[in-house]
Amino acid sequence: MQEPLVSFEGVAKRFGTYTAVQKMDLHIDKGEFLAIMGSSGCGKTTTLRMLAGLEAPSEGLIRLAGKPINDLPSWSRDTPMVWQSLALFPFLNVIENVEFALKMRGIGRTERRRRAEQWLDRMQIAEFANRNISQLSGGQRQRVALARSLVVEPEILLLDEPLSALDAALKVRMQTVLKNLQRETGITFVYVTHSQTEAFSMADRVVIMSRGKIEQIGTPQEIYRTPRTRFVADFLGSSNIFSGEVTRNSEGQPVLATESGVFALDSRAQLPESNPSASLTVLDTRMQVHLHPPQGMVNAIQARMIGEEFVGATARIYFETANGQELHVQKAHEELTDLPLAIGQTFHLSWSPQDGHLVFA
């Protein structure tokens, strides 16, 4: 089995009495694109800074290529970072910014100019080589920052919310640029973000953090379809969640008894041995909307429409049940054309037991 490029072994970080990162074990494979995601204050940036050498772990061991790096200064780690602010030097022009790291490593002028020009060309900004940083757009500055970090051909690149200042359309383009770069170079990317769209569209694996703790690690598909905890399901916001107790009906089939109703569970679901409390998550794309009570559906609930939101090629419809629970359904526009969508209109929502996923934490 191949040794991971990066290992966090029982690593924790405290600032006085405040624990920013709880004791964690995390392995990052060579050549993968790993995203660390979570809301502000969850510990994701602190984790990245410990890997970069900008913060020292309070306990535990960090290894890079098998070697302990806890005591290695940041400038000796070969872990360049693309900052949220980009941190480009305003007193240097574009190509001088890209050359800077090579100059610090003692690379001769001719060689560093050749390599800098090569990366500017690769980032499609060669025409701006002699421009001042202030004369560039946000997307162009982003490409300069990437070229400056990648020109040293590192084994790993750290990125701290590098797209947060860009507009929506430019973010999408830069996501494509980043993913293609990572695939072409084979460099390991560790990418910190609070954006689910960024993490899920680019990363091979995603780490979701909350209050300094890792909640789940997996592929985007695994996390989206099978959240491990109630927190993850809530954080992603793509599932409807019903909480209650697992029991069995008169026919011996597993069901979840909730305030909104009793819902059949997938017969393959792993049921709790002791504590029956659980949450049932149902993706908003898997729920069906009916004007009349659906025939033959074991899981159905009545709700009135309270809102509508357009999300590109799809629409998200919001509903409220009789006991006040809010639900949402996301469908392509053509799937909704035959429904009299109107605020206050009553509908029936349904899903199959196989589309529900149980979580116990």
QUIQUIUR-V48066 format. One record per backbone hydrogen bond with DSSP energy under -0.5 kcal/mol. CO is the residue of the C=O (numbers start at 0). NH is the residue of the N-H. E is the energy in kcal/mol with one decimal. If there is no record, write none. Layout:
co;nh;e
CO;NH;E
CO;NH;E
//
This chain:
co;nh;e
4;64;-3.7
5;27;-2.6
6;8;-0.6
6;62;-2.5
7;9;-0.7
7;25;-1.8
8;60;-2.0
10;23;-1.9
11;57;-2.4
11;58;-1.4
12;19;-1.7
12;20;-2.0
13;15;-0.6
14;17;-1.9
17;14;-3.2
17;19;-0.8
20;12;-2.3
23;10;-2.1
25;7;-3.2
27;4;-1.4
27;5;-2.1
28;31;-1.5
31;33;-0.7
31;188;-1.8
32;203;-2.8
32;204;-1.5
33;190;-3.1
34;36;-0.6
34;206;-3.1
35;192;-2.3
36;208;-2.7
38;41;-1.6
41;211;-2.0
42;46;-2.0
43;47;-1.8
44;48;-2.7
45;49;-2.0
46;50;-1.6
47;51;-2.0
48;52;-0.9
48;53;-2.5
48;54;-1.2
52;73;-0.5
58;11;-2.0
60;8;-2.9
61;68;-2.7
61;69;-0.5
62;6;-2.1
63;66;-1.7
66;63;-2.6
68;71;-1.6
72;75;-1.7
73;76;-1.4
77;155;-0.6
79;157;-2.7
80;82;-0.7
81;159;-2.6
82;85;-0.6
84;86;-1.1
87;89;-0.7
88;91;-1.4
91;132;-0.6
92;96;-2.2
93;97;-1.9
94;98;-2.0
95;99;-1.1
98;102;-2.4
99;103;-2.2
100;104;-0.9
101;106;-2.4
102;105;-1.6
107;111;-2.8
108;112;-2.2
109;113;-2.0
110;114;-2.5
111;115;-2.3
112;116;-2.6
113;117;-2.0
114;118;-1.9
115;119;-2.4
116;120;-2.3
117;121;-2.0
118;122;-2.2
119;124;-2.9
119;125;-0.6
120;123;-1.2
124;127;-1.8
125;128;-1.6
127;130;-2.0
128;94;-2.6
130;93;-2.0
131;134;-1.6
132;135;-1.8
136;140;-2.4
137;141;-1.9
138;142;-1.6
139;143;-1.9
140;144;-2.5
141;145;-1.9
142;146;-2.5
143;147;-2.7
144;148;-1.6
145;149;-2.5
146;150;-1.8
149;152;-2.2
154;187;-1.9
156;189;-2.5
157;81;-2.9
158;160;-0.8
158;191;-3.2
160;163;-1.2
162;165;-1.7
166;170;-2.4
167;171;-1.7
168;172;-1.6
169;173;-2.6
170;174;-2.2
171;175;-1.5
172;176;-2.0
173;177;-2.8
174;178;-2.4
175;179;-2.4
176;180;-2.4
177;181;-2.4
178;182;-2.1
179;183;-2.5
180;184;-2.6
181;185;-2.0
187;156;-3.0
188;33;-3.0
188;190;-0.5
189;158;-2.8
189;191;-0.5
190;35;-2.9
191;160;-2.3
192;37;-1.0
193;195;-0.6
194;198;-2.1
195;199;-2.8
196;200;-1.7
197;201;-1.3
198;202;-2.3
204;34;-2.3
205;207;-0.5
205;217;-1.8
206;36;-3.6
206;208;-0.5
207;214;-3.3
207;215;-1.3
209;212;-1.9
211;21;-3.0
212;209;-2.6
212;214;-0.6
215;207;-2.8
217;205;-3.2
218;222;-2.4
219;223;-2.5
220;224;-2.5
221;225;-2.6
228;232;-1.9
229;233;-2.7
230;234;-3.1
231;235;-2.4
232;236;-1.6
232;238;-0.5
237;283;-3.0
239;281;-2.4
241;279;-3.3
242;258;-0.6
243;277;-2.3
244;256;-2.6
246;254;-2.7
248;251;-2.2
252;248;-2.5
253;264;-2.4
254;246;-2.7
254;256;-0.5
255;257;-0.7
255;262;-2.4
256;244;-1.8
257;260;-0.8
260;257;-2.5
260;262;-0.5
262;255;-2.6
265;268;-2.2
268;270;-0.7
275;245;-2.7
277;243;-2.5
278;280;-0.5
278;358;-2.5
279;241;-2.5
280;356;-2.2
281;239;-3.1
282;285;-1.7
282;286;-0.5
283;329;-1.7
287;349;-1.9
289;347;-3.0
293;296;-0.6
295;297;-0.6
297;299;-0.6
298;350;-1.6
300;348;-3.0
301;321;-0.5
302;346;-3.2
303;319;-2.2
304;343;-3.1
306;317;-2.5
308;315;-3.6
310;313;-1.9
312;332;-1.3
313;310;-3.0
314;316;-0.6
314;330;-2.3
315;308;-2.5
316;328;-2.3
317;305;-2.9
317;306;-1.3
318;326;-2.2
319;303;-2.4
320;323;-1.9
324;320;-2.5
326;318;-3.0
328;316;-3.0
328;330;-0.5
330;314;-3.0
331;334;-1.4
332;335;-1.6
333;336;-0.5
335;338;-1.6
338;340;-2.2
341;344;-2.2
344;304;-2.8
346;302;-2.4
347;289;-2.5
348;300;-2.4
349;287;-3.0
350;298;-0.5
351;354;-1.8
352;265;-0.6
352;355;-1.6
354;282;-0.6
356;280;-2.9
358;278;-2.6
//
